[in-house]
Amino acid sequence: MSSDRRIARGSLALVAVLAASFVPAGIAHADVTPPSPIASVRAYVHNGGVTFNWTLPASSPSPIIATVIRGSAQGSPDPTAWNSNDGYTITSVQAPYNVGLIDGLAPGTDFNFSIFTVTGTVGADPTNASQDTVTAGSTPVSLTLHGSDLSITTSKTTLAYGAATKLTAKLVRSATGAPIVGVEVDFFARVRGTRRWLYIPPVLTDTTTRVMTNSQGIASVSFPPAANEEMQAVFYGAAYDFGEASGLVQVSVAPTITNVVNRTTEKLHQSLSARGTVAAESTFPSTHVYVERYYSGTWHASKTVSLTGKTVTGNTATHKYAFSIKSTKRGTFYYRVTARATSLHVAAHSKTFKVKVT
């Protein structure tokens, strides 16, 4: 699947892109017997539009020269006549062709469509619908396509590198709030501040190969972000429900810092040694960590330590560090190791360790 496979939002207008707009040429001396309606129709929704595929009747009392598709946003009167002057979009497809596309539909909106067959005389150019003379239209075959709303939440907004968050999407029909059940929802992620979206495959943490909505319209997937990332859910449409993209959720990631101290008590003017690792995404930009000591109610940087011995496994880089602390006065002191925030990560801290100097 392409990493850029995302929903495209259409304009607020209906736009017919498959065939020329149908312009009736007026009544001529011809058969005015209405033709038979289409035998069946299927709708294939896509990003901001719909493709109709229909079956023409096996026989008709008058010859069918074209099929007319008319549509209106729900809340407006339904298009019930093929030639009424109501301003609805008209798309005409010459017979015997049986596929029509309407694009640019406003997201989150229900639309009513009516499909008519028409009879009359085909013009000199059979590919130019404006030259046709139409004398009668069939009764309509109507259907409603539903706008959808898709939301996304994350179980965690900040986590340690290597940990996972649960992304949950909820898909409902815009007009009624009814859940859309048993359809696929895809999840995507990208590092904040970048444009490249990457598909989140459910097989990373789930037993299925596709993420489907349940009886409440909910779909979820677990995902371990490598850096400060944002995520989005996408529904590409199914049956009579239009596709939709959710908003964005963000998750911040902190490097994972370990530390080991050789002892927790020492004599005055002696030194103790400490070492540890910093694990983060492979392009982790920091070259230092900071030893901090707690006093006067806050943490203070007491030493800058270089990161060394980088090893990379998959997408994970592990850096080593080591330092020593020499006591200059007696008492109990508290230390931690800090990696400061970068464009890829938020600040991270090791566990606090206590040193008693006697």
ROMARPA-754905 format. One record per residue (C-alpha): z negated, y negated, x negated; residue in three letters. Coordinates in steps of 0.2 Angstrom, whole numbers, padded with zeros to 4 digits, always signed. Layout:
N
ZYXAla ...
end
This chain:
358
+0000+0000+0000Met +0004-0017-0007Ser -0010-0028-0012Ser -0003-0042-0003Asp -0002-0033+0014Arg -0010-0046+0025Arg -0008-0053+0042Ile +0004-0068+0044Ala -0001-0080+0058Arg +0013-0086+0069Gly +0016-0103+0077Ser +0011-0108+0094Leu +0029-0106+0101Ala +0038-0091+0106Leu +0054-0090+0095Val +0068-0078+0099Ala +0075-0072+0082Val +0086-0056+0086Leu +0099-0063+0098Ala +0106-0080+0104Ala +0096-0089+0118Ser +0103-0083+0134Phe +0111-0098+0144Val +0118-0093+0161Pro +0136-0099+0163Ala +0134-0101+0182Gly +0140-0091+0197Ile +0157-0084+0196Ala +0167-0074+0209His +0160-0057+0204Ala +0149-0043+0210Asp +0132-0050+0215Val +0124-0033+0217Thr +0108-0033+0206Pro +0109-0019+0193Pro +0096-0006+0191Ser +0081-0010+0180Pro +0078-0003+0163Ile +0071+0015+0164Ala +0057+0013+0151Ser +0051+0002+0138Val +0040+0003+0123Arg +0032-0012+0113Ala +0029-0011+0094Tyr +0017-0026+0089Val +0017-0033+0072His +0011-0048+0063Asn +0012-0062+0076Gly +0026-0054+0086Gly +0032-0039+0095Val +0048-0028+0095Thr +0053-0021+0112Phe +0063-0004+0113Asn +0070+0001+0130Trp +0080+0014+0139Thr +0095+0008+0150Leu +0096+0016+0167Pro +0108+0031+0167Ala +0117+0023+0182Ser +0118+0006+0190Ser +0126-0001+0206Pro +0134-0014+0195Ser +0138-0014+0177Pro +0124-0020+0165Ile +0131-0033+0152Ile +0114-0038+0144Ala +0095-0036+0144Thr +0084-0052+0146Val +0066-0053+0140Ile +0055-0067+0146Arg +0037-0071+0141Gly +0023-0082+0145Ser +0005-0085+0138Ala -0008-0077+0150Gln -0014-0091+0161Gly +0004-0097+0165Ser +0014-0090+0180Pro +0022-0074+0176Asp +0041-0074+0173Pro +0047-0065+0188Thr +0065-0071+0189Ala +0078-0069+0176Trp +0086-0086+0179Asn +0072-0097+0185Ser +0071-0114+0177Asn +0053-0113+0171Asp +0054-0116+0153Gly +0050-0099+0147Tyr +0058-0092+0132Thr +0073-0082+0136Ile +0080-0068+0124Thr +0096-0060+0128Ser +0102-0043+0120Val +0120-0038+0124Gln +0122-0020+0131Ala +0122-0007+0125Pro +0109-0013+0112Tyr +0091-0009+0117Asn +0080-0018+0104Val +0073-0035+0105Gly +0061-0045+0094Leu +0050-0060+0099Ile +0041-0068+0084Asp +0029-0082+0081Gly +0016-0078+0094Leu +0000-0087+0093Ala -0014-0076+0087Pro -0029-0071+0099Gly -0018-0074+0115Thr -0013-0062+0128Asp +0006-0063+0133Phe +0015-0057+0149Asn +0033-0051+0147Phe +0046-0046+0160Ser +0062-0037+0155Ile +0077-0038+0167Phe +0095-0031+0166Thr +0109-0043+0171Val +0126-0040+0178Thr +0142-0051+0177Gly +0156-0054+0166Thr +0156-0053+0147Val +0164-0068+0138Gly +0178-0068+0126Ala +0166-0066+0111Asp +0155-0051+0116Pro +0142-0056+0103Thr +0139-0073+0110Asn +0128-0072+0126Ala +0132-0090+0130Ser +0149-0086+0135Gln +0144-0073+0148Asp +0145-0076+0166Thr +0129-0068+0174Val +0129-0065+0193Thr +0113-0055+0196Ala +0097-0048+0188Gly +0087-0033+0192Ser +0069-0032+0197Thr +0058-0035+0182Pro +0049-0022+0172Val +0033-0031+0166Ser +0019-0028+0153Leu +0005-0037+0145Thr +0001-0038+0127Leu -0016-0042+0121His -0023-0054+0108Gly -0037-0047+0097Ser -0052-0054+0088Asp -0058-0047+0072Leu -0074-0051+0063Ser -0082-0044+0047Ile -0099-0044+0040Thr -0107-0037+0024Thr -0124-0028+0022Ser -0128-0038+0006Lys -0123-0055-0001Thr -0130-0052-0018Thr -0131-0036-0028Leu -0132-0029-0045Ala -0117-0023-0054Tyr -0113-0005-0049Gly -0121-0006-0032Ala -0111-0006-0016Ala -0111-0016+0000Thr -0106-0010+0017Lys -0092-0020+0025Leu -0092-0019+0044Thr -0077-0025+0055Ala -0078-0027+0074Lys -0061-0027+0084Leu -0061-0033+0102Val -0048-0040+0114Arg -0049-0059+0114Ser -0048-0062+0133Ala -0061-0049+0138Thr -0071-0044+0123Gly -0067-0026+0126Ala -0067-0015+0110Pro -0051-0009+0103Ile -0054+0010+0100Val -0046+0022+0088Gly -0035+0011+0078Val -0034+0008+0059Glu -0042-0007+0051Val -0039-0010+0032Asp -0051-0019+0020Phe -0046-0030+0005Phe -0055-0039-0009Ala -0051-0052-0022Arg -0061-0061-0036Val -0066-0078-0029Arg -0054-0091-0035Gly -0040-0079-0037Thr -0025-0075-0025Arg -0022-0057-0028Arg -0029-0046-0014Trp -0033-0027-0018Leu -0034-0014-0005Tyr -0051-0005-0003Ile -0047+0013-0001Pro -0060+0022+0009Pro -0059+0038-0001Val -0070+0029-0014Leu -0085+0032-0004Thr -0080+0040+0012Asp -0073+0057+0017Thr -0058+0050+0027Thr -0042+0043+0021Thr -0041+0030+0035Arg -0054+0018+0042Val -0053+0019+0061Met -0063+0010+0075Thr -0076+0019+0084Asn -0080+0018+0103Ser -0088+0001+0100Gln -0072-0006+0091Gly -0082-0005+0074Ile -0075+0001+0057Ala -0084+0001+0041Ser -0082+0005+0022Val -0093+0005+0007Ser -0087-0005-0008Phe -0094-0009-0025Pro -0088-0026-0030Pro -0086-0028-0049Ala -0088-0047-0049Ala -0091-0062-0037Asn -0078-0057-0024Glu -0073-0061-0006Glu -0067-0048+0007Met -0056-0047+0023Gln -0052-0035+0036Ala -0035-0033+0044Val -0028-0025+0060Phe -0009-0024+0060Tyr -0008-0021+0078Gly -0006-0005+0089Ala +0000+0000+0106Ala -0002-0016+0117Tyr -0014-0025+0105Asp -0008-0039+0093Phe -0013-0038+0075Gly -0026-0050+0068Glu -0035-0054+0051Ala -0054-0058+0050Ser -0062-0072+0041Gly -0069-0070+0024Leu -0086-0064+0018Val -0092-0066+0000Gln -0103-0055-0011Val -0111-0061-0028Ser -0113-0049-0042Val -0126-0050-0056Ala -0125-0040-0072Pro -0137-0026-0074Thr -0149-0029-0088Ile -0160-0015-0096Thr -0174-0018-0109Asn -0185-0007-0120Val -0200-0014-0129Val -0208-0004-0144Asn -0226-0009-0138Arg -0235-0020-0126Thr -0250-0025-0137Thr -0249-0032-0155Glu -0260-0041-0168Lys -0259-0059-0171Leu -0244-0064-0182His -0236-0047-0180Gln -0219-0044-0172Ser -0213-0032-0159Leu -0195-0027-0156Ser -0185-0026-0140Ala -0168-0020-0136Arg -0157-0016-0121Gly -0140-0017-0113Thr -0130-0028-0101Val -0118-0019-0090Ala -0104-0029-0081Ala -0086-0030-0077Glu -0075-0027-0092Ser -0070-0045-0094Thr -0088-0051-0094Phe -0086-0068-0103Pro -0104-0071-0110Ser -0108-0068-0128Thr -0126-0071-0128His -0142-0067-0117Val -0158-0077-0117Tyr -0176-0072-0120Val -0187-0082-0108Glu -0206-0084-0108Arg -0216-0088-0093Tyr -0229-0102-0094Tyr -0234-0118-0085Ser -0227-0111-0068Gly -0209-0108-0074Thr -0198-0098-0086Trp -0193-0106-0102His -0179-0100-0114Ala -0187-0096-0131Ser -0173-0087-0140Lys -0154-0085-0139Thr -0148-0067-0143Val -0130-0062-0147Ser -0122-0047-0138Leu -0116-0034-0149Thr -0108-0016-0149Gly -0097-0018-0133Lys -0091-0001-0126Thr -0079+0000-0111Val -0079+0014-0099Thr -0066+0012-0085Gly -0069-0005-0078Asn -0087-0007-0085Thr -0092-0015-0101Ala -0109-0012-0109Thr -0115-0024-0122His -0131-0021-0133Lys -0144-0033-0139Tyr -0159-0033-0149Ala -0173-0045-0154Phe -0190-0047-0161Ser -0205-0058-0155Ile -0218-0064-0167Lys -0235-0069-0160Ser -0242-0085-0165Thr -0258-0085-0154Lys -0269-0074-0144Arg -0267-0071-0126Gly -0256-0062-0113Thr -0238-0067-0112Phe -0224-0063-0100Tyr -0205-0061-0106Tyr -0188-0057-0098Arg -0170-0057-0104Val -0158-0067-0094Thr -0139-0068-0093Ala -0133-0085-0086Arg -0121-0087-0072Ala -0102-0086-0076Thr -0087-0088-0065Ser -0087-0069-0062Leu -0106-0066-0060His -0122-0074-0054Val -0137-0075-0066Ala -0146-0059-0069Ala -0163-0055-0076His -0171-0040-0084Ser -0188-0033-0078Lys -0202-0044-0084Thr -0212-0036-0098Phe -0230-0041-0103Lys -0236-0043-0121Val -0255-0044-0125Lys -0259-0052-0142Val -0276-0048-0150Thr 
end
